[in-house]
Structures are given as structure tokens and as C-alpha cells.
Amino acid sequence: LNRCPRSCRLRWLNYLRPNIKRGNITEGEEDLIIRLHKLLGN
């Protein structure tokens, strides 16, 4: 995969951010995403 240095750096910084939740989303979070998508669109 050829990535520019900027995208690699941003991916690494996002990986290091401690406040990003990793893992599966809960049913409540999924419902919230669906409701917001219906309300706001993409």
C-alpha cells in the first residue's frame, strides 16, 4: 500500500489518541448513529 507520509502520520496520531474508543459499538450507540444519520444525512 502506497501512502503519503502525511496520511501515515495522521493514522499513527489517531492510533495514539487515548480518548478514541476501540472495539465494538453498543446497541445504544448504533441506534444513535442511525437516528443522527436519518436527521443529518452523511
Secondary structure, 3 states (H helix, E strand, C coil): CCCCHHHHHHHHHHHHCCCCCCCCCCHHHHHHHHHHHHHHCC
